[in-house]
Amino acid sequence: METTTTRPSTLAPFLNKVPAITATFWMIKILSTTIGETFADFLAVQVGLGTALTDGAMLTVLAVTLVAQLRTRRYVPWLYWLTVVLVSIVGTQITDFFTDQLGVSLYVSTGVFAVVLAVVFVIWWSEERTLAITAIDTPRRERFYWGAILVTFALGTAGGDLATEALSLGFRNGALIFGGLILAAWAARRAGADAVAVFWVAYVLTRPLGASLGDLLTQERGYGGLGLGASTTSLLFLAVIVALVTREQLNVNRHGIRTKGEPHPVSAVRDSAWAAGGAAAVALAAVALTPSAPTAAAASGTARPAVTATGIEADTTSPLGDLTNFAVIVDDVSSKVSAGDQPAATTRVKDLEVAWDDAEAAIKPSSPGDWHTMDSAIDETLTALRASAPTPQASGAALKHLQGVIATLEKKK
């Protein structure tokens, strides 16, 4: 797997562009996965850029960063990991576009991306006779490498969503299952399995593992998460990433990098200690920042505002769980539209968008079909209220339809 090809004589010395595969590498990779996903959602929903503008912006930033990465002649830690984060965002957006916008089945998209990745590997092998990332030392090999990385993120997203949504595993079980599969890959390597094959399998699996861990931290406690929220989780993970990448950058600056990609010899124990320290920092911060358990009144629902417009009972459940919080916002928006206060209704509907996006990872696996039905009705409502010239008639019709969807889902319990 280490066969090399002759480089054109016109090329300047080209050092390996990929970091050594250490415990720190895997820690940063998993954390980067979560950052990539939550940051895109933050821009699209909390900032309000919307899906189309966010997708375009991320593609543009990735293109600029990837060009910079390809133009360097050696491994630059901060640039490499920035590219990984951006590829994570775009890879996720590709899968979400096929699933949410085009309605492609997760079974189909997972199969298609698996085939595409296999094709990339076949062409890469036929041209270079190696898939080893310890030999990303020519421009062509690096282009193959980043193409494969992009597809692994798309495949990891589709496969992870298939497991947690279509198979209704949820993010807690997803974290356990994907973590277990990565441990199985490590055990296979220890037993003598091919290092290159094990690396790429593990690389795909870290995508759904990182997403599941991120969902576990961000989701509300009522949904089985720790309730840290996307912003807090992203900042926490970003701080650990910056610390680990800074240490890697200083190490490379001090000792340089060898032509076969191995940095200056660093104790495996010391590297593992840094990775363990990063994991411990995340765990300790999560415990410290986890909000206290809700009071009995809040947990029972008595502390929630009453639902007045549709008459939906506060304790009613549906295949997606308790939709009361969403119904409260929808009824409030509808009241404002009926009162002729379109600006206030448009402002209030933002709460619906944020609440629905925050709850997606927790409630979608329980009934993906029903989730898509309500998601479409919410999108219709957002479009009507945010039109360049919104009208009470269009807004009212969209809200009435959404109220009907909620009522229908609650009757399906």
Secondary structure, 3 states (H helix, E strand, C coil): CCCCCCCCCCCCCCCCCCCCCCHHHHHHHHHHHHHHHHHHHHHHHHCCCHHHHHHHHHHHHHHHHHHHHHHCCCCCHHHHHHHHHHHHHHHHHHHHHHHHHCCCCHHHHHHHHHHHHHHHHHHHHHHHCCCCHHHCCCHHHHHHHHHHHHHHHHHHHHHHHHHHHHCCCHHHHHHHHHHHHHHHHHHHHHCCCCHHHHHHHHHHHHHHHHHHHHHHHHCCHHHCCCCCCHHHHHHHHHHHHHHHHHHHHHHHHHHCECCCCCECCCCHHHHHHHHHHHHHHHHHHHHHHCCCCCCHHHHHCCCCCCCCCCCCCCCCCECCECCHHHHHHHHHHHHHHHCCCHHHHHHHHHHHHHHHHHHHHHHHHHCHHHHHHHHHHHHHHHHHHCCCCCCHHHHHHHHHHHHHHHHHHHHCC
